[in-house]
Amino acid sequence: MKRLIILVTILIFAFSVNLWSQGVIRGFVYEKKSGEAVSFANVFLNGTKIGGATDINGFFNLTKVPAGNYTLRVNFIGYDTISIQVSVKDKELVTKKIYVTESAVMLNETVVSAEKQDKTEQVRISINKITPKQIERIPSVGGEPDFAQYLQVVPGVVFTGDQGGQLYIRGGSPIQNKVLLDGMIVYNPFHSIGFFSVFDSDLIRNADVYTGGFNADYGGRISSIMDITMRDGNKNRQAGKIAASTFGSKLLLEGPIFKGEDNTKTSLSYVFSGKTSFIKESSKVLYNYVDTAGIPFSFTDFYGKLTLNTENGSKINIFGFKFNDKVKYKELSNLDWNSFGVGSNIILVPSGSPFLLKINMSFSNYEITLNEVDQLPKSSLINGYNLGLTFVYFVGKNELNYGIETLGFKTSFDFYNSANRKIDQQQNTSELGGFFKYKINKNKFLIEPGLRIQYYASLSALSPEPRIGVKYSMSKNFRLKFAGGLYSQNFVSATSDRDVVNLFYGFLSSPEIGDLQKEFDGKAIKNSLQKSWHTILGCEIDLTKSIDLNIEGYVKRNTQLTNLNRNKIYDDIAENYDKPDYLKKDFVIETGNAYGVDFTVKYDFKRTYFWAVYSLGFVDRFDGFNTYRPHYDRRHNINLVATRTFGRGLDWELSARWNFGSGFPFSKTAGYYEKLPFSTGVNSDIVSANGEMGIIYGDLNEGRLPAYHRMDLTLKKSFELSKNSICEITFSTTNVYDRDNIFYYDRVKAKRVNQLPIIPSIGLNITF
């Protein structure tokens, strides 16, 4: 593996020498008011075909520029166009910092955005690029827009309801989703009340959500990637936001620690955000749910970041977070999870070389415990580091990326299955990955081949994983696209397939070969590495300048999955040598498929925005004996979102969202019996012992729960208090028509418990 990475590095460095045969103009685009990087701005040389868009860090790189004098122009919606004069010599590298100012003129017609240009310059299959402005268009539960609320309308995404915080993307379970925060792995990004993520949406610069088919720069998961980049603190002045609602409160502070002269010298800025909920307390007065204790959810999130910007555009970020979540159902269960992490990412712009170097390093920790009445406690812990190094080269409109990544983590896990058999694990392991991908822009074709080689130390397994993405522009308004590849991962989780919502979600490493059955479906098992093949085919159609249609069909073929053994009833010891593996091993092997099609229509013109999504999906699993549907197999999913800005000063906004989802699978109750506890083993007195109620389940997930649907509304009014201060009042209602959506069914008490009822809320925030 090391020899391969060294060889690839030498070849690419040798290759890159020949790329710089003409001039290079590169640099960063910043917002003058705050000093924040401007992502996806159009940068081009006037009168030529040389141009491109800035990346999420505001970086642009124009290569193969013939010697001469040029006018460099920067366009971005809502900002004045900037033009500067640039002279470049043969083989000269010119670096520029460009600052744009907000436009004082209200645009009255559609402007071609960087997003539309991006469609012709990027493969963009199965990826949703999310910005704060898009998140604000979703009805805001509790007065604050949130990343989790936006994800619920992304095509192919299934949430199990208002509670549980579990996210399923195109048939993949939460353990198969990788979440990155500025390059750091976040093990649980969603709170137990499903409206809220751990992220402050006001700090998100950009979030790329890959629902499948992602290329070689991402590894270690077999379903999806969520790559979230947080913005820097204000570099020019002290600023912030104070917000409060019936759901919770938030404080955001940011500003410069020291400023560079005329925004050209080295500067240091900070940003801090803290938010907490108090719906548990306010619901006792405002809402009725489950019991008199109110809605039993609470959380607190803290995030901080320091940013050092140098004179040539290089940047160092140091950041950290602490998140916690608590759920307490009266006389039922208590759940607690805590997460913290520290990290750094660095962007280096070498003064004499035409490439960009990205470095990230971090450590994060996640721990969860669940205590239930009449059940044994469960706990899970995972912590570890990740370190990555990426080189980026720009060759005209082509782009070359390559790098290495290493991870090390510890898992500790204690769990009891339905037969009260203990399954536990304590393990330390590491991973090493190397990758490259090359985007080729040739006539009507965009081709992005890639290769990732992932090595899993604990399994002694090497996984070569080819990836590819292709887009073909049949016309200016119609494009075909394809993506595919092989993916692997080394994580297993514990969830119950007998219930739709399971608040406890544990992490553990894939087991060693000795902890698995020897054969699966007549074939010998060689290792416990989980693998999946993705195939995605779709098209983009610009129906008009304001209406876009996107269609994607997908197949995820999971050739091997590792799950906890829900059927274990014997200990895996010598005395039980004659018992079958599927009754004594801690883990079992499964296979399965996820397939479906997603339709998305988006209308965006002037002050009106409309988004419609329909997803048809199928998920199945085969455990070696039976084929079944996992509990998140939702057949139909519909999301409609509409936003309208109005008023003389465009200071009113009305947004609505309606969601429909067909019923989830569940296992029916076939009967009950008296279950003896045998608390003292073979010496238990079964004659005098008090038995518990035991449940006899029917066939696994053969039933279907009722359909889920809900409407949310939000009305906002903003007031300008001063040049830099705005007050906003938000009125919102969740579950407007008070639909009784099922949460779970208490089989012992024969009682149905519903999701959250109608919840009106009011919020006030002041930005300064």
C-alpha positions in Angstrom: 0.0 0.0 0.0 2.7 2.5 1.0 4.7 1.7 -2.2 1.6 2.3 -4.3 1.0 5.7 -2.8 4.6 6.7 -3.2 4.6 5.6 -6.9 1.3 7.5 -7.6 2.7 10.6 -5.9 5.9 10.5 -8.0 4.0 10.0 -11.2 1.6 12.8 -10.6 4.3 15.2 -9.5 6.2 14.3 -12.7 3.0 14.8 -14.8 2.2 18.1 -13.1 5.5 19.7 -14.3 4.2 19.5 -17.9 0.8 21.0 -16.9 2.2 24.4 -16.2 3.2 25.2 -19.8 1.4 28.6 -19.9 0.4 31.2 -17.4 -1.8 30.6 -14.3 -4.2 33.1 -12.6 -5.5 31.9 -9.3 -6.8 33.4 -6.1 -9.7 33.8 -3.7 -13.0 35.7 -3.9 -14.3 37.2 -0.6 -17.3 39.1 0.6 -16.0 42.7 1.4 -18.5 43.2 4.3 -17.6 40.1 6.4 -14.4 38.8 4.7 -16.1 35.4 4.2 -15.2 33.3 1.2 -17.7 33.4 -1.7 -18.4 29.9 -3.0 -19.5 29.2 -6.6 -18.9 32.7 -8.0 -18.2 32.9 -11.8 -14.7 34.0 -12.6 -13.6 34.4 -16.2 -11.3 36.4 -18.5 -13.3 38.8 -20.6 -13.3 38.0 -24.3 -12.0 34.5 -23.9 -13.4 31.0 -23.1 -11.1 30.8 -20.0 -13.1 30.7 -16.8 -14.7 28.7 -14.0 -16.4 28.9 -10.6 -14.9 29.3 -7.1 -14.9 26.2 -4.9 -16.4 26.1 -1.3 -13.3 28.0 -0.1 -13.7 30.8 -2.6 -10.7 29.5 -4.5 -10.4 29.8 -8.3 -7.6 28.6 -10.6 -7.4 29.6 -14.3 -4.7 27.6 -16.1 -3.3 27.5 -19.7 -3.6 31.3 -19.9 -1.5 32.7 -22.9 0.8 35.6 -22.0 -0.9 39.0 -22.3 -3.1 41.5 -20.6 -6.7 40.6 -19.5 -9.8 41.9 -17.7 -10.7 39.4 -15.0 -14.4 39.5 -14.1 -16.3 38.1 -11.1 -20.0 37.6 -11.2 -22.2 36.4 -8.4 -26.0 36.8 -7.8 -26.7 39.6 -5.3 -23.2 41.2 -5.7 -21.8 43.9 -8.0 -19.7 42.6 -10.9 -16.0 43.2 -10.3 -13.5 43.8 -13.1 -9.7 44.0 -12.5 -6.8 44.2 -14.9 -4.4 41.3 -14.9 -1.1 40.8 -16.8 0.4 37.4 -17.1 3.7 36.2 -18.7 4.5 32.8 -20.1 4.9 30.2 -17.2 4.0 33.0 -14.7 1.8 32.3 -11.7 -0.4 35.3 -10.6 -2.3 35.2 -7.3 -5.2 37.6 -6.6 -7.5 38.4 -3.7 -10.8 39.8 -4.9 -13.5 41.4 -2.7 -17.1 41.7 -3.9 -19.8 44.0 -2.4 -23.5 43.4 -2.1 -25.6 45.0 -4.9 -27.7 47.9 -4.0 -30.1 47.2 -7.0 -32.9 44.6 -6.6 -32.7 42.1 -9.5 -36.1 41.8 -11.3 -35.3 39.0 -13.7 -33.6 35.6 -13.7 -29.8 35.6 -13.6 -27.9 32.6 -14.7 -26.3 31.3 -11.5 -23.1 29.5 -10.8 -25.4 26.5 -10.0 -26.6 26.3 -13.6 -23.1 26.8 -14.9 -21.9 24.0 -12.6 -24.3 21.6 -14.3 -22.2 21.8 -17.5 -18.8 21.7 -15.7 -19.4 19.0 -13.0 -20.8 15.5 -13.1 -23.2 16.2 -10.2 -25.0 12.9 -10.1 -26.7 12.0 -6.8 -25.4 15.1 -5.1 -27.4 17.9 -3.4 -25.5 21.1 -2.8 -27.1 22.8 0.2 -26.5 26.4 1.2 -27.9 28.5 4.1 -30.3 30.3 1.7 -31.8 27.0 0.7 -32.2 25.9 4.3 -34.1 29.1 5.1 -36.7 28.3 2.4 -37.9 25.3 4.4 -40.6 25.9 7.1 -38.6 26.4 10.3 -39.8 24.3 13.2 -39.4 26.4 16.4 -38.4 29.6 14.6 -34.9 28.4 13.5 -34.2 26.8 10.1 -32.2 23.6 10.4 -30.1 21.3 8.3 -32.1 18.3 9.4 -35.4 19.8 8.3 -33.9 20.4 4.8 -32.6 16.9 4.5 -36.1 15.5 5.0 -37.0 16.9 1.5 -33.9 15.7 -0.3 -34.8 13.0 -2.9 -34.1 9.4 -1.7 -34.0 10.4 2.0 -36.3 8.7 4.5 -36.8 9.9 8.1 -38.6 7.5 10.4 -40.7 10.4 11.8 -40.6 13.3 14.1 -38.6 11.3 16.7 -35.6 9.1 16.6 -33.4 11.2 14.5 -32.6 8.3 12.1 -31.8 9.0 8.5 -32.0 6.5 5.7 -30.6 7.3 2.3 -31.6 5.2 -0.7 -31.9 2.0 1.3 -28.8 2.6 3.5 -29.0 2.5 7.2 -27.6 5.3 9.4 -24.4 3.4 10.0 -23.8 3.4 6.3 -23.8 7.3 6.1 -20.6 9.1 6.7 -20.9 12.7 8.1 -18.0 15.1 7.9 -17.7 18.4 9.6 -14.8 20.3 8.0 -13.1 16.9 7.4 -13.9 15.6 11.0 -16.1 12.5 11.3 -19.3 13.2 13.3 -20.8 9.9 14.5 -24.3 11.2 15.3 -25.4 14.4 13.5 -29.1 14.4 14.5 -30.9 14.8 17.8 -33.5 12.4 19.0 -36.3 14.9 18.2 -36.0 14.7 14.4 -36.4 18.4 13.6 -32.9 19.3 14.7 -29.3 18.6 13.7 -26.2 19.3 15.8 -25.1 22.0 13.3 -25.9 25.7 13.5 -27.4 26.4 10.1 -26.2 30.0 10.3 -22.6 28.8 10.2 -23.0 26.3 7.3 -21.2 27.6 4.2 -22.0 24.6 2.1 -23.2 21.0 2.5 -22.7 18.3 -0.2 -25.1 15.4 0.3 -24.1 12.4 -1.9 -27.0 9.9 -1.9 -24.8 7.4 -3.9 -22.2 7.1 -6.6 -19.7 9.3 -4.8 -16.1 9.3 -6.2 -12.8 8.0 -4.8 -12.1 11.0 -2.5 -14.6 9.5 0.0 -14.4 6.1 1.5 -15.3 4.0 4.5 -19.1 3.9 3.9 -21.3 2.0 1.5 -24.3 4.2 1.2 -23.9 8.0 1.4 -21.7 11.0 2.3 -22.6 14.3 4.0 -19.7 16.7 3.7 -20.4 19.9 5.6 -18.2 23.0 5.5 -18.6 25.7 8.2 -17.9 29.3 7.4 -15.3 31.4 9.1 -15.9 34.2 11.6 -16.4 37.8 10.4 -13.0 39.2 9.6 -14.0 42.9 9.7 -16.3 43.6 12.7 -17.9 42.1 15.8 -21.2 40.5 14.9 -23.6 37.9 16.0 -27.2 36.6 16.5 -29.5 36.1 19.4 -32.5 33.9 19.0 -35.3 32.5 21.2 -38.5 30.6 20.6 -40.8 28.2 22.3 -38.4 25.4 21.3 -35.1 26.8 22.4 -32.6 29.6 22.2 -29.3 30.3 20.5 -26.3 32.7 20.7 -23.8 33.3 17.9 -20.8 35.6 18.2 -18.1 36.2 15.7 -15.5 38.8 14.8 -11.8 39.6 14.2 -9.2 39.0 16.9 -6.8 41.1 14.7 -7.3 42.5 11.2 -4.9 42.8 8.3 -4.6 46.2 6.6 -7.0 46.7 3.7 -7.9 43.0 3.9 -4.6 42.0 2.3 -2.5 41.0 5.3 -2.7 38.2 7.8 -5.8 38.1 10.0 -7.3 36.0 12.8 -11.0 35.7 13.4 -13.3 33.6 15.6 -16.8 32.3 15.7 -18.8 30.7 18.6 -22.2 29.2 18.6 -24.3 27.7 21.4 -27.9 26.5 21.2 -30.1 24.6 23.6 -33.7 23.4 23.7 -36.4 23.9 26.3 -39.3 22.2 24.6 -39.4 19.8 27.5 -40.2 22.6 29.9 -42.4 24.7 27.5 -44.4 21.7 26.4 -45.8 21.2 29.9 -47.7 24.4 29.4 -48.2 24.5 25.6 -48.5 20.9 24.4 -49.9 17.6 25.6 -47.9 14.5 24.6 -47.4 11.0 26.1 -47.6 12.1 29.7 -47.7 15.2 32.0 -43.9 15.4 31.8 -44.2 17.2 28.5 -42.3 16.4 25.2 -39.4 14.5 26.7 -36.5 15.8 24.5 -33.6 18.1 25.4 -30.2 18.9 23.9 -27.4 21.4 24.0 -24.8 22.1 21.3 -21.6 24.2 21.3 -19.3 24.9 18.4 -16.2 27.2 18.1 -13.7 28.0 15.4 -10.5 30.1 15.0 -9.4 31.0 11.5 -5.9 32.3 10.5 -5.8 33.8 6.9 -2.4 34.6 5.5 -1.4 37.2 2.9 -1.3 34.7 0.0 -4.7 33.1 0.8 -3.4 30.1 2.8 -5.6 29.3 5.8 -5.5 27.4 9.0 -8.7 26.5 10.9 -8.9 25.1 14.5 -12.3 24.1 15.7 -14.1 22.1 18.3 -17.6 21.0 19.4 -19.6 19.4 22.2 -23.1 18.0 21.6 -25.4 16.2 24.0 -28.9 14.8 23.8 -31.3 13.4 26.4 -34.7 11.6 26.1 -36.7 10.7 29.2 -40.0 8.9 28.8 -41.8 8.7 32.1 -41.8 5.1 33.4 -40.4 3.9 30.0 -36.8 4.7 29.1 -33.9 7.1 29.5 -31.5 7.8 26.7 -28.4 9.9 26.8 -25.7 10.5 24.3 -22.7 12.9 24.3 -20.2 13.8 21.6 -17.2 16.0 21.5 -14.3 16.7 19.1 -11.4 18.9 18.2 -9.8 19.3 14.8 -7.9 21.4 12.3 -7.9 21.8 8.5 -5.3 23.7 6.5 -5.3 25.0 3.0 -1.9 25.8 1.6 -1.4 27.8 -1.6 2.3 27.3 -2.4 3.7 30.5 -3.9 5.7 28.8 -6.7 3.5 25.8 -7.6 0.1 25.6 -9.4 -1.6 23.2 -7.0 -3.6 23.4 -3.8 -2.8 21.3 -0.7 -5.5 20.4 1.8 -4.7 18.9 5.2 -7.2 17.8 7.8 -6.7 16.2 11.3 -9.1 15.6 14.1 -10.3 13.6 17.0 -13.9 12.9 18.0 -15.8 10.9 20.6 -19.3 9.6 20.8 -21.0 7.7 23.7 -24.6 6.6 24.1 -26.5 4.7 26.9 -30.1 3.5 27.1 -31.9 2.3 30.2 -35.4 0.8 29.7 -37.9 -0.4 32.3 -37.7 -4.2 32.6 -34.8 -4.3 30.1 -31.1 -4.7 30.5 -29.0 -1.5 29.8 -27.3 -0.9 26.5 -24.2 1.3 25.9 -21.8 2.1 23.0 -18.7 4.2 22.7 -16.6 5.1 19.7 -13.7 7.5 19.5 -10.7 8.0 17.2 -8.7 10.2 14.9 -8.7 10.9 11.2 -5.9 12.5 9.2 -6.0 13.4 5.5 -3.8 14.9 2.8 -5.2 16.0 -0.6 -3.5 17.6 -3.6 -5.6 19.5 -6.2 -4.4 20.4 -9.7 -6.3 22.4 -12.3 -5.5 21.8 -15.9 -7.7 24.2 -17.9 -11.2 22.9 -17.2 -9.8 19.6 -16.1 -9.0 18.8 -12.5 -6.8 16.2 -10.8 -7.2 15.2 -7.1 -5.2 12.6 -5.2 -4.3 12.0 -1.6 -4.1 9.7 1.4 -6.2 9.2 4.5 -5.6 7.3 7.7 -8.1 6.6 10.6 -7.8 4.9 13.9 -10.6 4.3 16.4 -11.7 2.4 19.5 -15.1 0.8 20.0 -16.7 -0.4 23.2 -20.2 -2.0 23.0 -22.6 -3.8 25.3 -25.9 -5.0 24.0 -28.6 -7.5 24.8 -30.8 -9.0 22.1 -34.5 -10.0 22.5 -33.4 -13.3 24.1 -31.4 -11.4 26.7 -28.2 -12.8 25.4 -25.3 -10.4 25.8 -23.3 -9.2 22.8 -20.2 -7.1 23.6 -17.0 -5.9 22.0 -14.0 -3.8 22.8 -11.7 -3.3 19.8 -9.0 -1.0 18.5 -8.5 -0.8 14.7 -7.2 1.4 11.9 -7.8 2.1 8.3 -5.6 3.5 5.5 -6.8 4.8 2.2 -5.3 6.2 -1.0 -7.2 7.7 -3.9 -7.1 9.6 -7.1 -9.7 11.0 -9.5 -9.4 13.0 -12.7 -12.1 15.2 -14.2 -11.9 15.4 -18.0 -13.9 18.1 -19.7 -14.0 17.2 -23.4 -16.5 18.7 -25.8 -19.9 17.4 -24.7 -18.5 14.8 -22.3 -17.6 15.1 -18.6 -15.7 12.0 -17.5 -14.5 11.5 -13.9 -12.7 8.2 -13.4 -11.3 7.4 -9.9 -9.8 4.7 -7.8 -9.7 4.2 -4.1 -7.6 1.5 -2.3 -8.8 1.0 1.3 -6.9 -1.2 3.8 -8.6 -2.4 7.0 -6.0 -3.4 9.5 -8.3 -5.3 12.0 -9.6 -7.5 9.2 -6.3 -7.7 7.2 -8.4 -6.8 4.2 -7.3 -4.8 1.1 -10.2 -3.4 -1.0 -9.5 -1.9 -4.4 -12.5 0.2 -5.3 -13.0 1.6 -8.9 -15.3 4.6 -9.3 -16.5 6.6 -12.3 -18.9 9.4 -13.1 -19.9 10.5 -16.6 -22.1 13.3 -18.0 -23.1 13.8 -21.6 -24.7 17.1 -22.8 -27.1 16.1 -25.6 -28.1 19.7 -25.9 -27.8 23.0 -23.9 -30.9 22.0 -21.8 -30.7 18.2 -21.7 -27.9 16.1 -20.1 -27.5 12.4 -19.4 -25.4 11.2 -16.4 -24.1 8.0 -15.0 -22.1 7.0 -11.9 -21.0 3.7 -10.4 -18.4 2.1 -8.2 -17.5 -0.3 -5.4 -17.7 0.7 -1.8 -16.7 -0.9 1.5 -16.9 -0.2 5.3 -15.8 -1.6 8.6 -18.7 -0.5 10.9 -21.7 -2.5 12.3 -24.6 -1.1 14.3 -27.3 -2.5 16.6 -30.9 -1.8 15.8 -34.1 -3.7 16.2 -35.8 -4.7 12.9 -39.0 -5.2 15.0 -39.7 -1.5 15.5 -39.8 1.4 13.2 -38.1 3.8 15.6 -35.1 2.8 17.7 -33.5 5.7 19.7 -30.5 3.7 20.6 -27.8 3.4 17.9 -24.6 1.7 18.7 -21.3 1.6 16.9 -18.8 -1.3 16.7 -16.1 -2.6 14.4 -16.8 -5.4 12.0 -16.1 -8.7 13.8 -13.2 -11.0 13.1 -13.9 -14.1 11.0 -14.2 -16.4 14.0 -17.2 -14.5 15.3 -19.2 -15.3 12.1 -20.8 -18.4 10.8 -18.5 -20.5 8.6 -20.8 -20.4 5.5 -23.5 -18.2 4.1 -25.9 -19.5 1.4 -23.6 -22.5 0.8 -20.4 -20.4 0.3 -17.5 -20.0 2.7 -17.1 -16.6 4.4 -13.7 -15.1 3.9 -14.0 -11.9 6.0 -16.5 -9.6 7.5 -15.9 -6.6 5.3 -19.1 -5.1 4.1 -19.3 -4.2 0.4 -21.8 -2.6 -2.0 -21.9 -1.9 -5.8 -23.7 1.3 -6.9 -25.2 1.9 -10.3 -27.0 5.2 -11.0 -28.4 6.5 -14.3 -30.2 9.8 -14.7 -30.9 13.0 -16.7 -31.2 16.7 -16.1 -33.6 18.8 -18.1 -33.9 22.6 -18.0 -37.6 22.8 -19.0 -37.4 26.7 -18.9 -34.9 29.2 -17.4 -36.7 28.8 -14.1 -37.9 25.2 -14.1 -35.5 22.2 -13.7 -36.3 18.5 -13.8 -34.0 15.8 -12.5 -34.6 12.1 -12.7 -32.3 9.4 -11.3 -32.7 5.7 -11.1 -30.4 3.7 -8.8 -29.4 0.2 -7.7 -27.3 -0.5 -4.6 -26.3 -4.2 -4.6 -25.0 -5.1 -1.1 -22.9 -8.2 -1.7 -22.1 -8.6 2.0 -23.5 -7.0 5.2 -22.7 -7.8 8.8 -25.5 -7.5 11.5 -26.0 -8.4 15.1 -27.5 -11.8 15.4 -31.1 -11.2 16.6 -31.6 -15.0 16.9 -28.8 -15.8 19.3 -29.9 -18.0 22.2 -26.7 -19.9 23.1 -23.3 -18.7 24.2 -20.5 -19.4 21.7 -18.5 -21.8 23.9 -17.1 -25.3 23.6 -20.0 -26.9 25.3 -22.3 -25.7 22.5 -20.2 -27.0 19.6 -23.2 -29.0 18.3 -25.5 -25.9 18.1 -25.9 -24.3 14.7 -23.9 -21.1 14.1 -27.0 -18.9 13.5 -28.1 -19.6 17.1 -24.8 -18.9 18.9 -22.7 -16.5 16.9 -22.8 -12.8 17.8 -23.0 -11.7 14.2 -24.6 -12.9 11.0 -23.9 -12.2 7.3 -26.7 -10.9 5.1 -27.0 -9.6 1.5 -29.6 -7.3 0.0 -30.6 -4.7 -2.6 -31.9 -1.2 -2.6 -33.3 0.2 -5.8 -35.7 2.9 -7.0 -36.1 6.2 -8.8 -36.2 9.8 -7.7 -38.0 12.7 -9.5 -37.3 16.3 -8.6 -38.9 19.5 -10.1 -37.6 22.9 -9.0 -39.0 26.3 -9.9 -37.1 29.4 -8.8 -38.0 32.8 -10.2 -38.0 36.2 -8.6 -39.7 35.9 -5.2 -41.2 32.4 -5.7 -39.6 29.0 -5.0 -41.2 25.6 -5.5 -39.7 22.2 -4.9 -41.4 18.9 -5.6 -39.9 15.4 -4.9 -41.3 12.0 -5.5 -39.3 8.9 -4.5 -40.1 5.3 -5.3 -37.9 2.9 -3.3 -37.5 -0.8 -2.5 -35.2 -2.4 0.1 -34.7 -6.1 0.8 -32.4 -8.3 2.9 -31.5 -12.0 2.8 -30.2 -13.6 6.0 -29.4 -17.0 4.5 -32.8 -18.4 5.2 -35.4 -15.7 4.6 -35.9 -12.6 2.5 -37.4 -9.7 4.5 -38.0 -6.0 4.3 -36.0 -3.9 6.9 -38.1 -1.5 9.0 -37.2 1.6 6.9 -38.4 0.2 3.6 -40.8 3.0 2.5 -42.3 2.5 -0.9 -43.6 6.0 -1.7 -42.3 9.3 -0.4 -43.5 12.8 -1.5 -42.3 16.2 -0.5 -43.7 19.5 -1.6 -42.1 22.8 -0.6 -43.2 26.3 -1.5 -41.8 29.7 -0.5 -43.1 33.2 -1.4 -41.5 36.6 -0.5 -43.9 39.5 -0.5 -44.6 43.0 0.9 -43.6 46.5 -0.2 -40.1 46.0 1.2 -40.0 42.2 0.5 -39.9 41.8 4.3 -42.6 39.1 4.6 -42.0 35.4 3.7 -44.5 32.5 3.7 -43.2 28.9 3.4 -45.1 25.6 3.4 -44.0 22.0 3.3 -46.1 18.8 3.0 -44.7 15.3 3.4 -46.3 12.0 2.6 -44.8 8.6 3.3 -46.3 5.2 2.9 -46.3 2.8 5.9 -43.1 1.2 7.3 -42.9 -2.6 7.7 -43.3 -4.1 11.2 -43.6 -7.5 12.8 -47.1 -8.3 14.0 -47.8 -9.7 17.5 -48.8 -13.4 17.2 -49.4 -14.0 20.9 -48.2 -13.8 24.5 -46.7 -16.2 27.0 -45.3 -16.2 30.5 -41.6 -15.7 30.4 -39.6 -17.0 33.4 -36.6 -14.9 34.2 -34.2 -17.6 35.5 -32.4 -14.9 37.5 -30.4 -17.4 39.5 -29.6 -19.8 36.6 -30.3 -23.5 37.0 -31.1 -23.0 40.7 -34.1 -20.7 39.9 -37.4 -21.9 41.5 -39.7 -22.0 38.6 -42.6 -23.0 40.8 -42.6 -19.8 42.9 -41.0 -17.4 40.4 -43.1 -14.5 39.0 -43.1 -14.6 35.3 -43.0 -11.7 32.9 -45.1 -11.2 29.8 -43.3 -12.6 26.8 -44.2 -11.7 23.2 -44.5 -14.1 20.3 -43.7 -12.2 17.1 -45.1 -13.1 13.7 -43.1 -13.2 10.5 -40.4 -10.5 10.4 -41.7 -7.2 9.1 -44.7 -8.8 7.3 -47.1 -6.0 8.4 -47.3 -2.4 7.3 -48.0 0.6 9.5 -50.4 3.3 8.4 -49.2 6.0 6.1 -47.5 9.2 7.4 -48.3 12.7 6.3 -47.8 16.1 7.8 -47.9 19.8 6.8 -45.8 22.6 8.3 -46.2 26.4 7.8 -44.0 29.3 8.6 -44.6 33.1 8.3 -41.6 35.5 8.8 -41.5 39.3 9.2 -38.3 41.2 9.2 -37.5 44.7 10.5 -34.3 46.6 9.7 -33.1 48.1 13.0 -29.9 49.7 11.7 -27.3 49.3 9.0 -26.1 46.0 10.4 -29.0 44.9 12.6 -32.2 43.0 11.5 -35.0 41.7 13.7 -37.0 38.8 12.5 -40.2 37.4 14.0 -41.3 33.9 13.0 -44.6 32.2 13.4 -44.6 28.5 12.6 -46.9 25.5 13.0 -45.8 21.9 12.7 -48.4 19.2 11.8 -50.9 21.9 11.0 -53.9 19.6 10.7 -52.9 17.6 13.8 -52.5 14.3 12.0 -52.2 11.2 14.3 -49.0 9.6 12.9 -47.9 6.5 14.7 -44.6 6.5 16.6 -44.7 3.0 18.2 -47.1 0.5 19.6 -46.7 -0.6 23.2 -47.3 -4.3 22.8 -47.4 -5.0 26.6 -50.0 -2.3 27.4 -51.7 -2.6 24.0 -51.5 1.1 23.5 -50.7 3.2 20.5 -48.3 6.1 20.9 -48.3 8.8 18.2 -45.7 11.1 16.8 -45.8 14.7 17.8 -49.1 16.6 17.7 -49.8 20.0 16.2 -47.1 22.3 17.6 -47.4 26.1 17.1 -44.4 28.2 18.0 -43.2 31.7 17.8 -39.6 32.9 17.6 -37.6 36.1 17.7 -34.1 36.6 16.5 -31.9 39.7 16.2 -28.8 39.7 13.9 -26.3 42.4 14.6 
